[in-house]
Amino acid sequence: MQALATAVLPVFLLILLGLVIRRRGWITQGFWEPAERLCYFFLLPALLVTSLAQADFASLPAAAMAGAVVLAILAMTALLLVYHLLSRGDGPAFTALLQTSIRPNTYIGLSIPFALYGQAGLTIAALIVAVVVPSVNFISVAALVRFGGPQTGGSPGLLKAVLLNPLILACFAGLALNLSGLGLPPVARETLTILARAALPLALLAVGAGLDLGAAKASGGRVAAAVALKLAGLPLLTAGFCWLLDVDGLAWTVALLFSALPTATSAYILARQMGGAPGLVANILTMQTLAAALTLPLLVLFIA
């Protein structure tokens, strides 16, 4: 219990601190968007490149673990799509439910495995990011193109939107350096390591600053469904596919933790640009983050 408290609670305390700083106005409101962009385009990619470039994949069931995580996402997507087509519901609301049922908050997803299991946990989480981020972006953009409402921004090309994602580019770069045997040159490694140290704390503060407690009060049936599907349904699907593909040990643990993450704020940005019910997305991701403060520690206790 003490190990759980010292690993998981600081993650949510940093999120809470970000919320308090923004609400109290201790830092100017204009700080948060550039801070999140700094994390998204530079700091988090630096963390992913260094983790993947130096990882030892020989001891990991990498293919089976990646397959289990992606199959769980595809299964959730198929179930929601069938339900939407049969019920003939609202298209933008469907895209909101879909995004918030499969898209993880990568910042939290890297922080908790690292806090609990050190570099080994971070390596597995980074590998999961390498397969999950392209998958959920491809599915989300495709759904928004097909079912979204009027768009306020330009509709990105599907392949371009996926391939130009900085997290995906970082994963590809880290894997290429690892598999080619080139690795990182010493100066580049130390530079990226320094950048990577700033990624998780600043990212978690930005997560808290992005929470909208006013939106959380407007929760309803769709919000409750998205919370249950993301924090309980997707982990159950992931556990099932891990069992089928014989994934166990630390890989099973981190895969399950990653599937139980709340939704990232990038879902709101994409919904706003492509007519995907951004108000509903904001309600869902806030409620999921608040609920995850309880469900993630319980999950860690269960799988420990």
ZIGI-V504633 format. One record per residue. N is the residue number from 1. RES is the residue in one letter. OMEGA is omega in radians with two decimals (NA if undefined). Layout:
((N & RES & OMEGA) (N & RES & OMEGA))
//
This chain:
((1 & M & 3.13) (2 & Q & 3.10) (3 & A & 3.10) (4 & L & -3.10) (5 & A & -3.10) (6 & T & -3.12) (7 & A & -2.99) (8 & V & -3.05) (9 & L & 3.09) (10 & P & 3.10) (11 & V & -3.11) (12 & F & 3.03) (13 & L & 3.07) (14 & L & 3.07) (15 & I & 3.11) (16 & L & 3.12) (17 & L & 3.09) (18 & G & 3.10) (19 & L & -3.13) (20 & V & -3.14) (21 & I & -3.13) (22 & R & -3.08) (23 & R & 3.13) (24 & R & -3.14) (25 & G & -3.13) (26 & W & 3.02) (27 & I & -3.09) (28 & T & -3.09) (29 & Q & -3.12) (30 & G & -3.11) (31 & F & -2.87) (32 & W & -3.14) (33 & E & 3.06) (34 & P & 3.12) (35 & A & 3.12) (36 & E & 3.09) (37 & R & 3.08) (38 & L & 3.10) (39 & C & -3.01) (40 & Y & -3.03) (41 & F & -3.06) (42 & F & -2.97) (43 & L & -3.14) (44 & L & 3.02) (45 & P & 3.10) (46 & A & 3.11) (47 & L & -3.12) (48 & L & -3.14) (49 & V & -3.10) (50 & T & -3.12) (51 & S & -3.07) (52 & L & -3.11) (53 & A & -3.07) (54 & Q & -3.05) (55 & A & 3.04) (56 & D & -3.07) (57 & F & -3.07) (58 & A & -3.09) (59 & S & -3.08) (60 & L & 2.98) (61 & P & -2.94) (62 & A & -3.08) (63 & A & -3.13) (64 & A & 3.14) (65 & M & 3.11) (66 & A & 3.12) (67 & G & -3.13) (68 & A & -3.11) (69 & V & -3.11) (70 & V & 3.11) (71 & L & 3.09) (72 & A & 3.11) (73 & I & 3.13) (74 & L & 3.11) (75 & A & 3.10) (76 & M & 3.12) (77 & T & -3.12) (78 & A & 3.14) (79 & L & -3.13) (80 & L & 3.13) (81 & L & 3.11) (82 & V & 3.13) (83 & Y & -3.13) (84 & H & -3.11) (85 & L & 3.13) (86 & L & -3.10) (87 & S & -3.12) (88 & R & -3.10) (89 & G & -3.11) (90 & D & -3.06) (91 & G & 3.13) (92 & P & 3.10) (93 & A & 3.08) (94 & F & 3.14) (95 & T & 3.09) (96 & A & 3.14) (97 & L & -3.13) (98 & L & -3.13) (99 & Q & -3.04) (100 & T & 3.05) (101 & S & -3.10) (102 & I & -3.02) (103 & R & -3.12) (104 & P & 2.97) (105 & N & -3.03) (106 & T & -3.12) (107 & Y & 3.11) (108 & I & -3.09) (109 & G & 3.06) (110 & L & -3.06) (111 & S & -3.02) (112 & I & 3.07) (113 & P & 3.11) (114 & F & 3.14) (115 & A & -3.09) (116 & L & -2.94) (117 & Y & 3.07) (118 & G & -3.06) (119 & Q & 3.12) (120 & A & 3.10) (121 & G & 3.13) (122 & L & 3.13) (123 & T & 3.13) (124 & I & 3.13) (125 & A & 3.12) (126 & A & 3.09) (127 & L & 3.09) (128 & I & 3.09) (129 & V & -3.08) (130 & A & 3.13) (131 & V & -3.07) (132 & V & -3.06) (133 & V & 3.07) (134 & P & -3.09) (135 & S & -3.06) (136 & V & 3.10) (137 & N & 3.11) (138 & F & -3.13) (139 & I & -3.08) (140 & S & -3.13) (141 & V & 3.12) (142 & A & 3.14) (143 & A & -3.13) (144 & L & 3.08) (145 & V & -3.07) (146 & R & -2.98) (147 & F & -3.09) (148 & G & 3.13) (149 & G & 3.11) (150 & P & -3.04) (151 & Q & 3.10) (152 & T & 3.10) (153 & G & 3.10) (154 & G & 3.09) (155 & S & -3.09) (156 & P & 3.00) (157 & G & -3.01) (158 & L & -3.11) (159 & L & -3.14) (160 & K & -3.12) (161 & A & -3.13) (162 & V & -3.00) (163 & L & -3.12) (164 & L & 3.06) (165 & N & -3.07) (166 & P & 3.11) (167 & L & 3.11) (168 & I & 3.11) (169 & L & 3.13) (170 & A & 3.12) (171 & C & 3.11) (172 & F & -3.12) (173 & A & -3.13) (174 & G & 3.12) (175 & L & 3.14) (176 & A & 3.12) (177 & L & -3.12) (178 & N & -3.02) (179 & L & 3.12) (180 & S & -3.10) (181 & G & -3.12) (182 & L & -3.10) (183 & G & 3.13) (184 & L & 3.01) (185 & P & -3.05) (186 & P & -3.10) (187 & V & 3.11) (188 & A & -3.13) (189 & R & -3.12) (190 & E & 3.11) (191 & T & 3.13) (192 & L & 3.11) (193 & T & 3.10) (194 & I & 3.09) (195 & L & -3.08) (196 & A & -3.12) (197 & R & -3.12) (198 & A & -2.97) (199 & A & -2.98) (200 & L & 3.13) (201 & P & -3.14) (202 & L & 3.13) (203 & A & -3.14) (204 & L & 3.05) (205 & L & 3.13) (206 & A & 3.06) (207 & V & 3.13) (208 & G & 3.13) (209 & A & -3.12) (210 & G & -3.13) (211 & L & -3.14) (212 & D & -3.10) (213 & L & 3.06) (214 & G & 3.10) (215 & A & -3.11) (216 & A & -3.14) (217 & K & -3.10) (218 & A & -3.10) (219 & S & 3.13) (220 & G & -3.07) (221 & G & -3.13) (222 & R & 3.13) (223 & V & 3.13) (224 & A & 3.13) (225 & A & -3.13) (226 & A & 3.09) (227 & V & -3.12) (228 & A & -3.11) (229 & L & -3.07) (230 & K & -3.02) (231 & L & 3.13) (232 & A & -3.07) (233 & G & -3.12) (234 & L & 3.05) (235 & P & 3.11) (236 & L & 3.09) (237 & L & 3.13) (238 & T & 3.11) (239 & A & 3.13) (240 & G & -3.14) (241 & F & 3.05) (242 & C & 3.12) (243 & W & -3.13) (244 & L & -3.07) (245 & L & 3.05) (246 & D & 3.04) (247 & V & -3.13) (248 & D & 3.10) (249 & G & -3.09) (250 & L & 3.10) (251 & A & 3.11) (252 & W & -3.11) (253 & T & -3.09) (254 & V & 3.09) (255 & A & 3.14) (256 & L & 3.11) (257 & L & -3.10) (258 & F & -3.13) (259 & S & -3.08) (260 & A & -3.10) (261 & L & 2.99) (262 & P & -3.09) (263 & T & 3.10) (264 & A & 3.12) (265 & T & 3.10) (266 & S & 3.08) (267 & A & 3.12) (268 & Y & -3.13) (269 & I & 3.14) (270 & L & 3.13) (271 & A & -3.14) (272 & R & -3.11) (273 & Q & -2.95) (274 & M & 3.03) (275 & G & -3.07) (276 & G & 3.11) (277 & A & -3.07) (278 & P & 3.11) (279 & G & 3.12) (280 & L & 3.11) (281 & V & 3.14) (282 & A & 3.10) (283 & N & -3.05) (284 & I & -3.04) (285 & L & 3.07) (286 & T & -3.14) (287 & M & 3.11) (288 & Q & -3.13) (289 & T & 3.11) (290 & L & -3.13) (291 & A & -3.11) (292 & A & 3.07) (293 & A & 3.07) (294 & L & -3.01) (295 & T & -3.12) (296 & L & 3.05) (297 & P & 3.11) (298 & L & 3.12) (299 & L & 3.12) (300 & V & 3.11) (301 & L & -3.09) (302 & F & -3.02) (303 & I & -3.12) (304 & A & NA))
//
